[in-house]
Amino acid sequence: MKATALIIALLGAAEAVYIPSTGTTSLREEAAKKDILIGSGAINPAYLNDPQFAAVLALQFNSLSPENEGKWSFFNPAEGYYNWTSLDRLVNFAEDSNMVVKGHGLISSCCNPDYVLNITDPTALRAAMTAHFEAFMHRYNGKRVDRWDVVTEALKTQGGGLNANIFYNVLGSGYIADAFRIAQAAGPDAKLFINENLVESLPYKRQELYDLVSGLVADSVPIDGVALQMHITEVAPIPGVITDIVNSYKALGLEVTIAEMDVHTLNATLQTDIYGAVIEEALNAGITDISFWGFTDKHAYTWLPGAKPLMFTERYKPKGAFYATHTALTSFINTP
């Protein structure tokens, strides 16, 4: 394979799309050998208008998830009204590209429409959640949407209790169990996850999440796993922490995934090292579902000015982070 440019056909289109070559196999190809899901989140359907973006996405990944398009106010801004255009485009792209889709996300503290924010009656809010979940999940049942972030960022960012969102304010802490039970009824064959940030770097929050999730399990709430966002700034998780997290939830019969990984630093060598270390430990710990929060710095968001947190440049050239991830995949031995 030449190191200059790789020519691939984009979804059977008549004209070829030129993208920079990695000089090696794709992440998707290596992941398939080990029964690993390797995905990109933060996929705004408008990005698919860029043929290079669409080509690299389909070539390198076997899973995708939306950025905000699956959040409540984006497609269900008024009671009984649904705009499926953006989500349909993502799911259709995934079907055409033989990818699976993660539904992100059913409820969170952000992006809730006024008609929901104005509800004060618990019965009415549960009814609204049920209608919303059923509409979303029923539409994509059997269409490659195989797992869902049911509740995203339930805990305060730095820990210290649950976010005081509309669901907590009206339903109390039991809203999380309610959400999973409603989701299980709407999509009985789907995997259901709680999605949380910073637990790999904040020990107190890590314990808070474990206490929350173990309580759900004890109450027979239908939860399948924990999705670690894994947004990293400058400092990698302490070696062994990811393994400890996986083992703690495995003991509860649950799965752990990485859902939104990116690495925010101005040091390219450090970024490469962090990508490699995290993916290597995650795989060895038994994580088989890994997604990044985008893949090209062309569409990256960062809170660290000047950082380029993703594994491809704005022009789709692979960075050290790509090769570190690729090496972790190729080196991993998946034992039964």
C-alpha positions as CSV (number, residue, x, y, z in Angstrom):
1,M,0.0,0.0,0.0
2,K,1.5,3.4,-1.0
3,A,2.1,5.9,1.7
4,T,0.9,8.8,-0.5
5,A,-2.8,8.4,-1.0
6,L,-5.4,5.7,-0.7
7,I,-8.3,5.6,-3.2
8,I,-11.5,4.1,-2.1
9,A,-15.0,4.1,-3.4
10,L,-17.4,5.9,-1.2
11,L,-20.5,3.8,-0.7
12,G,-20.6,2.8,-4.4
13,A,-20.4,6.4,-5.6
14,A,-19.3,6.9,-9.2
15,E,-16.3,9.1,-8.3
16,A,-13.5,8.0,-6.1
17,V,-12.5,9.8,-2.9
18,Y,-8.8,10.4,-2.2
19,I,-7.7,10.2,1.5
20,P,-4.3,10.1,3.0
21,S,-3.0,6.5,3.5
22,T,-2.1,5.2,6.9
23,G,0.4,2.8,5.4
24,T,-1.2,0.0,7.3
25,T,-4.5,-1.9,7.9
26,S,-7.5,0.0,9.2
27,L,-8.6,0.0,12.8
28,R,-11.8,-1.6,11.8
29,E,-10.0,-4.5,10.1
30,E,-7.8,-5.2,13.1
31,A,-10.8,-4.8,15.5
32,A,-12.8,-7.3,13.5
33,K,-10.1,-10.0,14.0
34,K,-10.5,-9.7,17.8
35,D,-14.3,-9.2,18.0
36,I,-13.8,-5.6,19.1
37,L,-16.1,-2.7,18.4
38,I,-14.1,0.4,17.5
39,G,-16.2,3.4,17.0
40,S,-16.4,7.2,16.6
41,G,-18.9,9.2,18.4
42,A,-19.7,12.9,17.9
43,I,-20.9,12.3,14.4
44,N,-22.9,15.2,13.2
45,P,-24.8,14.1,10.1
46,A,-23.8,17.3,8.3
47,Y,-20.2,16.1,8.4
48,L,-21.1,13.4,6.0
49,N,-21.4,16.1,3.3
50,D,-17.6,15.9,3.2
51,P,-16.7,12.8,1.2
52,Q,-13.4,12.5,2.9
53,F,-15.0,12.5,6.3
54,A,-17.5,9.8,5.3
55,A,-14.8,7.7,3.6
56,V,-12.5,7.7,6.6
57,L,-15.3,7.0,9.0
58,A,-16.5,4.0,7.0
59,L,-13.0,2.7,6.4
60,Q,-11.6,3.0,10.0
61,F,-14.6,2.3,12.3
62,N,-17.3,-0.4,12.7
63,S,-19.5,1.7,15.0
64,L,-20.8,5.3,15.3
65,S,-22.9,7.4,17.6
66,P,-24.4,10.8,17.2
67,E,-23.1,14.0,18.7
68,N,-26.3,15.7,19.9
69,E,-28.8,14.6,17.4
70,G,-30.1,11.9,19.7
71,K,-30.7,14.2,22.6
72,W,-34.3,15.0,23.4
73,S,-34.7,18.6,22.2
74,F,-32.9,18.0,18.9
75,F,-35.5,15.7,17.4
76,N,-38.5,15.8,19.8
77,P,-38.7,19.5,20.6
78,A,-42.5,19.5,21.0
79,E,-44.8,17.0,22.4
80,G,-45.8,14.5,19.7
81,Y,-43.5,16.1,17.1
82,Y,-40.4,14.2,15.8
83,N,-37.9,15.3,13.2
84,W,-36.0,12.1,12.2
85,T,-34.1,13.5,9.3
86,S,-30.6,13.7,10.9
87,L,-30.9,10.5,12.9
88,D,-32.2,8.6,9.8
89,R,-29.2,9.8,7.8
90,L,-26.8,8.5,10.4
91,V,-28.5,5.1,10.7
92,N,-28.8,4.8,6.9
93,F,-25.1,5.6,6.6
94,A,-24.3,2.9,9.2
95,E,-26.4,0.4,7.4
96,D,-24.8,1.1,4.0
97,S,-21.3,0.9,5.7
98,N,-22.0,-2.2,7.7
99,M,-21.6,-0.4,11.0
100,V,-23.5,-0.6,14.2
101,V,-24.9,2.5,16.0
102,K,-25.0,3.4,19.7
103,G,-28.0,5.4,20.7
104,H,-26.7,8.5,22.5
105,G,-28.6,9.4,24.5
106,L,-32.0,8.9,25.9
107,I,-31.9,11.4,28.8
108,S,-29.3,13.8,30.2
109,S,-29.1,17.0,32.2
110,C,-28.8,19.0,29.0
111,C,-30.9,19.5,25.8
112,N,-34.4,19.0,27.3
113,P,-37.2,20.8,25.5
114,D,-39.5,23.3,27.2
115,Y,-42.5,21.0,27.2
116,V,-40.5,18.6,29.4
117,L,-38.9,21.3,31.6
118,N,-42.4,22.6,32.4
119,I,-43.7,19.2,33.8
120,T,-44.1,19.1,37.5
121,D,-46.2,16.0,38.0
122,P,-44.2,12.7,38.4
123,T,-46.8,10.6,36.5
124,A,-46.8,13.1,33.6
125,L,-43.0,13.1,33.4
126,R,-42.8,9.3,33.4
127,A,-45.4,9.3,30.6
128,A,-43.4,11.8,28.6
129,M,-40.2,9.6,29.1
130,T,-42.1,6.6,28.0
131,A,-43.5,8.2,24.8
132,H,-40.0,9.6,24.0
133,F,-38.2,6.4,24.6
134,E,-40.7,4.3,22.7
135,A,-40.7,6.6,19.7
136,F,-36.9,6.7,19.5
137,M,-36.2,3.1,20.3
138,H,-39.0,1.6,18.2
139,R,-38.0,3.5,15.2
140,Y,-34.5,2.0,15.1
141,N,-35.2,-1.5,16.5
142,G,-33.6,-3.9,14.1
143,K,-31.7,-1.1,12.3
144,R,-28.2,-1.6,13.7
145,V,-28.9,0.4,16.9
146,D,-27.8,-2.3,19.3
147,R,-27.0,-0.3,22.5
148,W,-28.1,2.9,24.2
149,D,-26.8,5.5,26.7
150,V,-30.0,5.6,28.8
151,V,-28.8,8.1,31.3
152,T,-25.8,10.4,30.6
153,E,-23.9,12.4,33.3
154,A,-26.2,11.7,36.2
155,L,-23.5,12.8,38.6
156,K,-22.2,16.3,39.1
157,T,-19.0,16.9,37.1
158,Q,-16.7,16.8,40.1
159,G,-18.8,14.4,42.0
160,G,-20.8,15.2,45.1
161,G,-24.2,13.9,44.3
162,L,-26.7,13.7,41.4
163,N,-27.2,16.6,39.0
164,A,-30.3,18.5,39.9
165,N,-31.9,18.1,36.5
166,I,-35.6,18.1,35.6
167,F,-35.8,14.3,36.2
168,Y,-34.2,14.5,39.6
169,N,-36.3,17.5,40.6
170,V,-39.6,15.8,39.8
171,L,-38.9,12.1,40.3
172,G,-36.0,12.1,42.8
173,S,-33.1,9.8,42.6
174,G,-35.4,7.0,41.4
175,Y,-35.6,8.6,38.0
176,I,-32.5,6.6,36.9
177,A,-34.1,3.3,37.7
178,D,-37.3,4.5,36.0
179,A,-35.4,5.4,32.9
180,F,-33.8,2.0,32.6
181,R,-37.0,0.1,33.2
182,I,-38.8,2.2,30.5
183,A,-35.9,1.7,28.1
184,Q,-35.9,-2.1,28.7
185,A,-39.6,-2.2,28.0
186,A,-39.1,-0.2,24.8
187,G,-36.1,-2.1,23.6
188,P,-35.9,-5.5,25.3
189,D,-33.1,-6.8,23.0
190,A,-30.8,-3.7,23.4
191,K,-27.9,-3.2,25.8
192,L,-28.5,-0.4,28.2
193,F,-25.7,1.8,29.7
194,I,-25.2,4.6,32.1
195,N,-22.7,7.1,30.7
196,E,-20.5,9.1,33.0
197,N,-17.4,11.3,32.9
198,L,-14.2,11.6,34.9
199,V,-14.7,8.6,37.1
200,E,-11.3,7.2,35.9
201,S,-9.5,10.3,37.3
202,L,-11.6,11.2,40.3
203,P,-11.6,8.5,43.0
204,Y,-14.5,9.9,45.0
205,K,-16.7,10.1,41.9
206,R,-15.6,6.6,40.9
207,Q,-16.9,5.3,44.2
208,E,-20.1,7.3,43.8
209,L,-20.8,5.8,40.5
210,Y,-20.1,2.3,41.8
211,D,-22.5,2.8,44.7
212,L,-25.2,4.1,42.4
213,V,-24.8,1.3,39.9
214,S,-24.5,-1.5,42.5
215,G,-27.7,-0.2,44.0
216,L,-29.5,-0.4,40.7
217,V,-28.3,-4.0,40.3
218,A,-29.4,-4.9,43.8
219,D,-32.9,-3.5,42.9
220,S,-33.0,-5.7,39.7
221,V,-32.9,-2.6,37.5
222,P,-32.2,-3.8,33.9
223,I,-28.7,-2.2,33.3
224,D,-26.1,-3.9,31.1
225,G,-23.1,-1.7,31.8
226,V,-21.2,1.4,32.4
227,A,-19.9,3.7,29.6
228,L,-16.8,5.6,30.6
229,Q,-16.5,8.8,28.6
230,M,-12.7,9.0,29.0
231,H,-12.1,12.7,28.1
232,I,-8.5,13.1,29.2
233,T,-6.7,16.3,29.8
234,E,-2.9,16.1,30.0
235,V,-2.7,13.2,32.5
236,A,-3.5,9.6,31.8
237,P,-5.5,7.5,34.2
238,I,-3.2,5.9,36.8
239,P,-2.1,2.5,35.5
240,G,-4.4,-0.2,36.8
241,V,-7.4,2.0,37.4
242,I,-9.2,1.0,34.2
243,T,-8.6,-2.6,35.1
244,D,-10.0,-2.1,38.6
245,I,-13.1,-0.4,37.3
246,V,-13.7,-3.3,34.8
247,N,-13.3,-5.9,37.5
248,S,-15.5,-4.1,40.0
249,Y,-18.4,-4.0,37.5
250,K,-17.7,-7.5,36.1
251,A,-18.3,-8.8,39.6
252,L,-21.8,-7.2,39.3
253,G,-22.3,-9.0,36.0
254,L,-21.9,-5.8,34.0
255,E,-19.9,-4.6,31.0
256,V,-17.6,-1.6,30.9
257,T,-17.1,0.4,27.6
258,I,-15.2,3.5,26.6
259,A,-17.7,5.8,25.0
260,E,-16.1,9.2,24.1
261,M,-12.3,9.1,24.4
262,D,-10.1,12.0,23.4
263,V,-6.9,13.4,24.7
264,H,-6.4,17.1,25.2
265,T,-2.8,18.1,25.4
266,L,-0.3,20.3,23.5
267,N,2.3,17.6,23.6
268,A,1.9,15.2,20.6
269,T,4.2,12.6,22.1
270,L,2.3,12.6,25.3
271,Q,-1.0,12.3,23.4
272,T,0.4,9.3,21.5
273,D,1.5,7.6,24.7
274,I,-1.8,8.2,26.4
275,Y,-3.8,6.8,23.5
276,G,-1.6,3.7,23.5
277,A,-1.6,3.1,27.2
278,V,-5.4,3.6,27.6
279,I,-6.3,1.4,24.7
280,E,-3.8,-1.3,25.7
281,E,-5.0,-1.5,29.3
282,A,-8.7,-1.3,28.3
283,L,-8.3,-4.3,25.9
284,N,-6.3,-6.3,28.4
285,A,-8.9,-5.6,31.0
286,G,-11.7,-7.0,28.9
287,I,-13.2,-3.9,27.3
288,T,-14.5,-4.8,23.8
289,D,-16.4,-1.7,22.9
290,I,-14.2,1.4,22.4
291,S,-15.4,4.7,20.9
292,F,-13.7,8.0,20.4
293,W,-15.3,11.5,20.6
294,G,-14.7,12.0,16.9
295,F,-11.7,11.1,14.8
296,T,-10.5,14.2,12.9
297,D,-9.3,17.5,14.4
298,K,-11.3,19.2,11.7
299,H,-14.4,18.8,13.9
300,A,-12.8,18.6,17.3
301,Y,-13.9,20.4,20.4
302,T,-11.4,21.2,23.1
303,W,-11.4,23.1,26.4
304,L,-7.6,23.4,26.2
305,P,-6.7,26.2,23.7
306,G,-4.6,24.9,20.8
307,A,-5.1,21.2,21.6
308,K,-5.8,18.7,18.8
309,P,-7.4,15.8,20.7
310,L,-8.2,13.3,18.0
311,M,-6.3,10.7,16.0
312,F,-6.4,12.3,12.5
313,T,-5.5,15.8,11.5
314,E,-7.8,18.3,9.9
315,R,-6.7,16.9,6.5
316,Y,-7.3,13.3,7.6
317,K,-3.7,12.4,8.0
318,P,-3.1,9.8,10.7
319,K,-1.3,11.0,13.8
320,G,0.7,9.2,16.4
321,A,-2.5,8.6,18.3
322,F,-3.8,6.5,15.4
323,Y,-0.7,4.3,15.3
324,A,-0.7,3.8,19.0
325,T,-4.3,2.7,18.9
326,H,-3.5,0.5,15.9
327,T,-0.6,-1.1,17.7
328,A,-2.7,-1.8,20.8
329,L,-5.3,-3.6,18.6
330,T,-2.8,-5.6,16.7
331,S,-0.9,-6.6,19.8
332,F,-3.9,-7.6,21.8
333,I,-4.6,-11.3,22.2
334,N,-8.2,-12.0,22.7
335,T,-8.5,-15.1,24.8
336,P,-11.9,-16.7,25.5
